[in-house]
Amino acid sequence: MVFRTHNHQKALPKRIILVRHGESKGNLDGSAYTTTPDYRIPLTPLGINQAQNAGNKILHVVSENGASENWKVYFYVSPYERTRMTLREMGKSFPKKKIIGVREECRVREQDFGNFQVEERMKVIKETRERYGRFFFRFPEGESAADVYDRVSSFLESLWRDIDNRLIQHPCDEMNLIIVSHGLMSRVFLMKWFKWTVEQFEHLNNLGNCEFRVMQLGPGGEYSLAIHHSDEELEQWGLSPEMIADQKWRARSDRDDSNEKCPWYLDEFFDHLADSDGDADGEDNDCSS
């Protein structure tokens, strides 16, 4: 899809879809991590079924229930066994001619919790994380969510280069990027993309196994969760009323505009800002409607 920005045209994917892997043996039994490296944990039979169902649901999304003929998909996948298995099962729903490529991407892997994980020790560590704060707490010999944020930032730079240089070969195609990864990685990706604060991140709920989030391109060239998902869904995921308002604003805004001038965005950082005597540009900064 082609949008005009700053007096030139730019082809953008119609959707970016974030998918969490299906149920893994580690989700079912935490003791699996004591003997099996995290990256080798496979899906359960239920997880395989969840992945197949997710593939069918996403097919209906990208094809618009069969109404679209020009859609294509490109996959990014975490190198972990459970995400690779999820992709393999999801892929059974897609015609080969519609898949333009796939890439294993190490930067969208799971948060590193250390090496072999002793169940009782990890229980204590995770209780400490709840007291300390999920975003900045770093697991011993592992990562914090802030560390994941840094590699997601690096991945996004590569993602934009892929979009600019090779992914969209025909502007009339409806390209869909599908990232098969993990719950925390998906939340951090959304945080980085939508400029959510650490406090807002702390209130987000994790994705269920094989749940997905659809970031869809609005008519003005901005991506939004509010095009495909309902207000009730966004609220269930932990988005505040202000965050939901932001998603609605993005669904209709111009790509050259900025939500950072909206009053409710400024309120995240300042208290009791005095109203100006007048708007020099004569612009209406009410972004709530």
Disulfide bonds with the S-S distance in Angstrom:
Cys262-Cys287 2.09
